[in-house]
Amino acid sequence: MQNFHNILYVSHATGDESGGLLQALAVARNNRAAVKVLVVCPAVPEDFEEYSQLCMDALVERVRQSIESVREQLNLAEAQLSLEVEADCGSRPAERVIRRVLEEDYDLVIKNVEGRTQRKGFKAMDMELLRKCPCPVWLCRPISNSHKDIDVAVAVDPECDEASAYDLAIRLLRWARALADTCSGELHIISCWDYDVDEYLRHNFPLSASDEELDRAAEAALSKHRSKLDVLIQAAGIGGKLDVHHAIARPDRYIPLLIDEKKFDILVMGTVGRTGIPGFIMGNTAENILQKVSCSLLALKPSDFVSPVKA
């Protein structure tokens, strides 16, 4: 995982910020990175403009108090971290954040999951960041485990013929490995695909092939897919403790269910670009997975991704 130098933490200042701030300041400490905490809020109505500065000051002070509480938990002295807090009020908050990323060269955006952190999936602002933000986005849910008990999972697809997809898969594995090394030390690799040919042949054609022959064909396909995964892992050059979860299954069902079953704390996942469609970076499968995810998420984009938002 690359070293982060310039982190943007996005705060709504409307609820408990401790979970997201804890993860953000820990990442900043581990990378010796500067952090800006940006408090985003709606613009104050015209009739109340005289109260605008008062409102922003109150929000900033609330966030500062949360920061001090998290510093104490991390035993992090003020001199150990370069940190500033700023308020930014106005419409279209996701676009305002992305413009900051483009103009001020942030290499990671971190924020608490929008809305109730207990619910699965992500709401409007989070999804817009996942679709359009050019740098990695870390969406935080509360993690009750101690740092050394945090489990990291990564979802990868070894069927990556395009150069940008292959590069993204390698980066996902390396970033997840580095992140797991700072947590429990075990990396869970999730890879599955829907072998719909098998299902289609079994139920739609009167074949002379037996179920045993179709089973063998499915097993051969599974073995081929696993071989490609093993080659990808080797190419990424990652070692350490690995736990591979490999299956013939629909990714948008299998991955969220596995996360719930194993209680993974953080999922590292890519959002893959579609050639020729600027800003359209997630297909239906990725969207469906994201709407069912119940853990924190670190999302990476292809290295050649260009945001449709202009600085």
N, C-alpha and C positions, 0 to 999 in steps of 0.2 A: 504494500500500500504506500502510495506517495506520501511524503511529509506535507501536511497542511501548513500554510503560512498565514492565511488570512481568512478567518471564519466569520460568517454572518449568522447570528442567532436571531430568529424572528419571534417576537413576543406579542401576544394579544393583550396581555396584562389584565385579563378578565377572570382568571382562575389560578389554580395552583401551578406555578411555573417550576417547582423544585425538580420534578422528574427530568424535564428537558434540559434545564440549566445544569443539572448534575452531569448528564451525559455530555453536554457541550463543553463545560469547563474541564472535565476529565480528558476529553479529546484534545482540547487546547493545551492543557498541561503536558500531555504525553508528546505533543508535537512542537511544544514551545511556540505556539501560534498566537497571533493577535486576534482578539475577539471584539466585534462590534455587536452590541445588543440593540436591535432595531424594534422599537415598539410601534406596531401598526394599529391604526384605529380609524374609524370613519371620520370624515370631515364634520366639524361642528356646524349646525345649521346657521344661516346668515343672521337670524335674529339673536343668536347667542355667541356671535363672534368675539365679543368682549371677554367671554369665558374660555376661549380656545386655549390660550397659553396656560391658564390655571388648570384646565383638564389635562393637558399634556404633562405639566409639571407633576401632577398627582400620579399619573400613570408611571412616569419615570421613577418617581420616588418609591412606588410600590414594587417595581422591578428591582430597584437597587436593594431594597430590604431582602428580597428573595435571593439576590446574588450574595449578599453577606451571609445569609443562612447556609447557602451551598458552600461558600468558601470555608466556613467552619467545619462542615461535614467532611470536606476534602483535605482539611488542614492546609489550606492554600493561602499563603500570605499575599497581601495586596501587591507587594513588589514582585511576586513570582509570575504575574500575569498581566499582559497589556490588554486593558479592557476599557471600552467606553460605551455609554448608553445614549441613544438618541431616539426621539419620537418622530414619526412620519405619518401624518394624518391625511386622508384623502380617499378617493374612490379607487377601485381596481387594485387592491393591495398586492395581489400576486404579481401583476405587471410592474408595480412600483419596486417590489423586491428584486425582480429579474433585471430591471434597469440598473439597480444598485450593483448587482453582480457584474454586469457588463461594464459599467463605468468605473467601479472601484476594484475590479479584479479579485473578487472573492473566489476561493477554490472549494468551499464547502458551505452549504446552507443547512442549518439545523433549526428545527422548531418542534414544539409539541404538536401532537395530532390535534387537528381542529375539532372542536365540539367535545362530546363525551368520550374520554379515552377508553372506556370499557367497550364501546361499540366496535364492530368489525368494519373494515374498509376505511375509506378516506372521503372527506367532503370536498366542496368545490375548490377552495383555495389550495388545499394540499394537492388535489388532482391537477390543477393548473400548473403548479410548480413541477410536478412529476412529468408533465407533458412538455413544458416549455423552458424550464430553467437549464442553462447550459452546463452548470457544474453539478457534482453529486449533491443529492438531497437526502438528509437524514431526518425522518419523521419519528418522533419519540413517543412511546407509551411508557407508563411507569414500570420499572423493573425492580422487583422486590428482592431478587437474589443479590448476594454480595458479589463484588466485582469478579472474584475468582470462580464464581459459580455460574456466570452468565454464559449461555450457550448460543453460539453463532451458527447459522445455516446459510448456505448459498445455493441458489437455483441456477443451473446451467443447462444449455442445450448443446450437445456435441455435434448436432447436425448443422454446422455453421460453414457453409461453402463460401459465402462472401467474405472478403478480407476484413471488413468492418465488424461483422458478426463474430468472426474468429478472434479478432483483437479484443472485442468486448468480453468474450468468454474467458480469455486468458486473464484479463484485468480483474474480472469478477473473482476468479479463484485466488489470485494473488492478494487482492484487497481483503477478501474474507479470511484468508490464512493469517495475514498480518493482524487483523482485528481479533481473531480467535486467540492468537498468541498473547494478546493483552488481557484476555478474559479467561475462560476455563482451560484453554489450550487445545480443546477438541473442536475440529471443524466438521460440520455435518454437510455433506454434498448431496443435493437433491437433483435427480435427473429422471424424467419420465416422458413418455409420449404416448399418444393415442394411436394404437395400431388398428386403425379403422378398416383396413383391408380385410383382416381376419373376421371382424364382426360382419362386414358386408357380405363376404363369401359364404359365411355360415348360414345367414338368414335370408339371403335374397336370390340364391341360385341353387337349382337342383344338381349339385355336384356329385360326381362319383367318388370324390376323395372322402376318406373316412375322417372322423373327428381326430383320430390319432395322427393322421397325416397333417391335418391343419394345426394340431397342437405342436407337432415337430417344426412346422413352418414358423409358428409364432415364437417358439423357443430359439430358432435360428436367428430370427429378426432381433430378439432380445439380446442374444449373445453378440451380434454385430454392433448393436447400439452401445452395449457395455464396452466393447473393445474400443470404439471411438471415444467413449468417455475416458477410459483409462489412458489412451494416447493424449487426450487433451490435458488431463491432470499431470501427466509426465512432462508435457510441453510447457506447462505453467511453472514447473520446477518447484512445486510445493511439497513439503514433507510434513513431519509432525504427525499427530494423531488424527486420523481421518475416519469418518463413519459415513459410508456411501449408502444412500437410499435410492435404489434403482428399480423401476417397475414399468410395466405396460399399464398406463392409466392416463386419464385426462388430467393434464396439469392443473386446470382451474378447479378440479375437485381434490386431486391427490395432495397438492402442496398445502392448501389451507388446512385440510384434515390432519396431515402429518404434523404441521406446526402446533395445532391444538393438542394432538395426542402426546407429542414429545415435549411440549411446553418450551419450544425454542423462544429465546428472548429477542433476537435480532435476525432479520432476514436480509441478505444481500442479494439484490436482483437487478437485472438489466432491463432497460426499455429500449427496444430495437427499432431503428429508423426504417421507414419505408421510402425507397428511392423515389425522388421526384415530387414528394409531397412535403414541402417545408412545414415544420412544426407538428406534423402528424407522426408521433413517435411510438404509439402503442397500438397493437392490434387487439382484437377481441379477447384473445386468451390472456394477455397481460392485464387488460382492464378487469376481466372477471376474477383473476387471482387477487388483484389489489383490493377489490371490493369485499373479499372474504378474509383478508389477513388480519390477525388479531395481535401481532407483535410489532415491535419497532421495525422500521424499514430503512435500509441504506440503498438508494437507487442510483445506478450509474447509467450514463448514456453513451452511445458510440462516440469515439474520439472525433469523428467528422461531423457531429451534430451541430447545426447552426440554429439558434433560437429564432423563432418568428418575431419575437419582441425586439424592437430596436432601441439602442441606447439613447 
